[in-house]
């Protein structure tokens, strides 16, 4: 194969990278594992491209390879979880930060890594909805092959016959797996969140007030922005709190170290997010957390602060520090 033909084949494979990464992220719950899975997919595809006979589309062939890579990965490890998947909410008076290194935590992802550009607003809305933390967490309750079927049928809108061909099974088996997957998800259905693509004026103002309240450490103002049953979690710790009283109580107790912080807006998992920078004793602000926000009914319903900033800030191309 000549250099030009090789370049064309590589370009043809690469144009599917973002959507494949989104698929693998939903399957695996990890941005890093998803990118590794897609890279493995691309290498396998490149090695086998000469044998690709074109009976299926190139896209379908790539999804078959990516599915097999993900199934191999899932057979080798535990499902990913959020703190609320492991324990009940803790009253603030009993709250302690307990690290759970044995837990494989659900991870955040930048939208640009997993959401391909599309001119169809409805398709964009579905894509964003199905990378939300709550949705991806719910997927982790499904056996791997049910996860495949649900994603291909209900997220990517494949026909049952196409999924059956990919999995080398029957249409009846695909339909049965889809019914079981739907039933399992119904038992732990992710809460709905407001559409935020793009943010409307009310949502922008809500987030502006949130930033002002958090940076000003104004707990009365913050309480007014939170649902009564809002949640706060902080992976890799298993602690999570429910209710604005417990959340603000935590922030005025152990969380008092966050007073004087700065928030830098980003986008993660189809929802608004902030890079949280902590006051540095040596001056300026240093990375503290990636804070993913979920909005429901015009108020903040969930705050997930991912504290492993050595992983998340480079992934989101965030500054190593902010100056005063």
Secondary structure, DSSP 8 states (H G I E B T S, - for coil): --HHHHHHHHHHHHTTHHHHHHHHHHHHS-HHHHHHHHHHHHHHHHHHGGG--SSS-HHHHHHHHHHHHHHHHHHTS---B-GGGTS----GGG----B-TTS-B----BHHHH----S-HHHHHHHHHTTSHHHHHHHTTS-HHHHHHHIIIIIS---HHHHHHHHTS-HHHHHHHHHHHHHHHHHT--------SS--HHHHHHHHHHHHHHHHT-HHHHHHHEEEEEEEE-TTB--EEESHHHHHHHHTTGGGGGTT-EEEEEEETTEEEEEEEEE-TTSSEEEEEEEEEEEETTEEEEEEEE--HHHHHHHTT--SEE--
